[in-house]
Amino acid sequence: MGKIWNSASYNLLLLHSPPVGLEHLHCDMKRGFSKARKKEPQVAKLLELDNTYQRIGLLAQRGVYEFHNDMSLLGASNGVSQVAETLELGKESDVVQQRVLTVLKNYYESPILVDKDIVKLSHGNEDFPEPILIKLGSYSFNLYAAIDCIFKELDGTLHILDFKTGKSDFDRRQAYIYLLVASYLYPDNKPIASFYNLETNTWSKKISASAEILEVYKYNLMQVSKKHQESLFLYRNNPDKFSQIYPANPGTSCRYCPFTSICNFAFISEAK
Ligand code: SF4
């Protein structure tokens, strides 16, 4: 079979359909900029500037990895500063430094994985995860999901753990995507998934999924993958129809959008 270009991921799902309660922040045009026009120099520069959140997540994950790579750091009085040095935190912006330091201190004080049977712990610097090829009827797509950590519960159940930073609520849909991936990687196990916020030390409930839920998610992801490909195809053939293919939703959404400087529809309110 030739190379499969159709793809799906939680991020792509998020760009198509926001979590419940955050609909007012959704704008299809944001997806257009970040997916269809990401290679344009102006757009690429704005995407690059907007990577603070991503940077915090990545360094937080690396911090946890470093503590477990050398467990003596969790007992050393200068464990936090040693990990900060390994991460070269000093080279990061003030906000990144401050928030990652909080993560390192939190983890040093409550190392939640210390007594766990860890199967996999990502160091946060991996390239794209190996995709899972999903076939539904005549349509195939690659599903990408980078798993932060897997550990074994005492009864042998695999537990997929996703580390979070920031204030956003946990999104169950992401857990279902991890569980779908796990159903391909570990077909003999019936894993569970949860989220842990490294900044607030909060753990979500454990989430499991029936075979029916996983089928629904397979179908939803296929729809997202198809819609994404169709929009890209339309845009490439009709670049002047950008705003029809990716309609703008100006308003509150613009307050949290990296593209306001280049978007013709940007709504800049006084209250910003
Ligand atoms: S600036 Fe506003 S309208 Fe334009 S892409 Fe961003 S959110 Fe959408």
Boltz pocket constraint, residues with backbone or C-beta under 6 A from the ligand:
constraints:
  - pocket:
      binder: B
      contacts: [[A, 25], [A, 27], [A, 28], [A, 29], [A, 30], [A, 248], [A, 249], [A, 250], [A, 251], [A, 253], [A, 254], [A, 255], [A, 257], [A, 258], [A, 259], [A, 260], [A, 263], [A, 264], [A, 265], [A, 266], [A, 267]]
      max_distance: 6.0
